[in-house]
């Protein structure tokens, strides 16, 4: 058993994902999910040797602690507990306070909670996970890795909204971005594929999944990204609307909508689900589109068109472009979406390699552009590996 295992925890308001990551190989030796917290059906599930197992949680509260306590028992039963050297936590929002990975302290947890207005469903839950992990693993250091940290290198012109300086400063309103660990990982992997230092490379990273964002990375640093003050901005997503005319919000409020109803509409009832009226899952959208459903076809077209527009707009931020990278659940697996985006980018010289596109799925990477055209590739993301690596690096630095 490797002595470089990091327990990576992604604690949400009603769920908790976990993985044991080998920081040498990047492989997950164990992974699982706690879900339906605060409901009678709350469980923790995991796979061992390909077989799914689960453990039912009790009561209607305290499920974060119960889940982590069960993880402790599980890794002990599997003989892995003594190989865990530290714990890394995914944190959605670090505001401008955190621009790198930090060791978890009482002050850090307080600062993360203080940023809850920017991520009300996520940040309080992250702290719950941290406290539960500290109780379960009292001798291990914990580290927080922020989705927003990678984007702290954006220039002012990229993160500034065109509102009054007084309002933006008073309420910390600016573009923060998200999916930072994913964009960080795939651009570094892409640089290896083209045999260039990441510090001398430029990519447009396209993370397409239930949540989706585009990021332009120059010399290894994020210089613009499509998600904004919150992860609601930018691309259309599974249930999120993405960019929208703010006057629509004012209009609906004047029609008697409450802020709560408006928030639910934009976050939970929009995107693929809203346009199609069928599903938030891209696979279901494509299946219905191929069966002749008009609204599913429209959802597919809006999603692909918006992604292509963002990619095209980000070319103005670069002097040269080494490649476009597709990643995320849709980006890694949906041939029709990638094919349509490539078609929409034809004015820039992109041409799809049909065989390459077909081969790059189900965890496989590959080049999906024709040899004599600008480079487009698929690289599966590994956010957990980034969290594990950065946690281990800081642990070793503080030793």
Number of C-alpha atoms within 10 A of each C-alpha: 10 14 13 19 28 26 28 28 27 21 26 24 19 17 20 23 19 23 24 26 26 23 23 13 10 16 15 18 15 19 18 19 19 28 22 17 24 18 15 13 13 21 20 24 17 20 14 12 6 7 7 10 11 13 13 15 24 16 13 13 14 14 26 28 18 19 29 24 16 18 24 16 14 15 16 13 10 10 11 18 17 12 18 19 18 20 27 30 27 27 26 28 30 27 26 14 13 19 17 15 22 18 18 20 14 11 9 17 19 12 16 24 22 14 17 17 12 20 20 13 14 22 27 22 23 27 23 20 24 26 18 20 25 17 13 18 18 11 10 13 18 25 27 30 28 25 26 23 26 27 29 23 15 20 12 12 10 16 21 17 15 9 10 8 12 9 10 14 10 8 8 14 19 20 25 29 32 28 25 24 23 23 33 23 18 24 29 17 15 24 20 12 12 13 10 14 13 20 13 11 22 26 31 28 28 27 26 26 19 18 21 29 29 27 29 29 29 23 14 20 22 25 23 27 29 26 23 22 20 17 24 24 21 23 29 27 26 26 24 28 23 25 15 14 7 8 9 10 16 11 11 14 14 10 9 9 14 11 12 8 12 15 15 13 16 18 17 16 20 21 26 29 22 20 20 22 15 15 19 23 16 23 14 15 24 19 13 18 18 12 11 11 15 13 18 26 20 16 26 21 15 17 23 22 19 17 25 21 14 20 21 15 10 19 15 9 15 15 8 12 17 19 21 23 27 27 25 24 20 22 24 27 26 21 17 16 21 25 19 16 21 22 16 18 16 12 10 12 13 20 22 23 18 13 12 17 24 15 17 22 20 11 13 12 20 20 21 28 24 16 11 9 14 16 21 24 23 28 25 25 25 18 20 28 25 23 28 30 21 20 29 23 14 14 18 9 8 8 6
